[in-house]
Amino acid sequence: AAFVGPAAQAPATAVNAGQGDLVALAEANGDQLGRNLGFWDPLGASSLDFFGLEQSGRLPSGATVGYLRHAEIKHGRVAMAAFLGFIAGCTPLVSGEHKFLPYRGYVAGCTPQEQWD
């Protein structure tokens, strides 16, 4: 403990940036889609206030955008894990005979597509 230096502080990130941050990000995008389309929000999700907490002052401005970003990352990770589970079910390691059945309705020697039908 005597030879360990102080821990470096992590840089603060703005998770709750609002619509202005999204517009600036879209306009700074230099690819073909960014130049031609710019900021595109057809459902108006960047200006939503899900729980009315931003208008009441209990949450900072842009908290809903931060919530949507968090939800998008979380659901993307769940979808990736589900896809890996699907791929693992196609391997011989999982699809062969088992001493104990992995789940009710398990049929040995079938692919996941065949089991769903």
C-alpha angles and dihedrals in degrees: 000000000000093000098044115102124219116284115257115248114246114239113256115248125204104234094160097056111146138216094301090062091050092049091049091048093050094047092048091055104108101192125104095268094048094050095047101036106028116179109001120181108153095171095045092236092150092064098043123119104200101189103020089245095121093057092047091052095240091114128038120254111278096028091127091057088052090050091051092048091050092048092049092053092045095049091045090055092048090051091050091050091049091051091051089051089052091050091047089053089058094057123095089236091068103024097059130087118301133200089225122028111250094219141350112283094025114158116195119228096022128115119236089254091056092047092053093057 
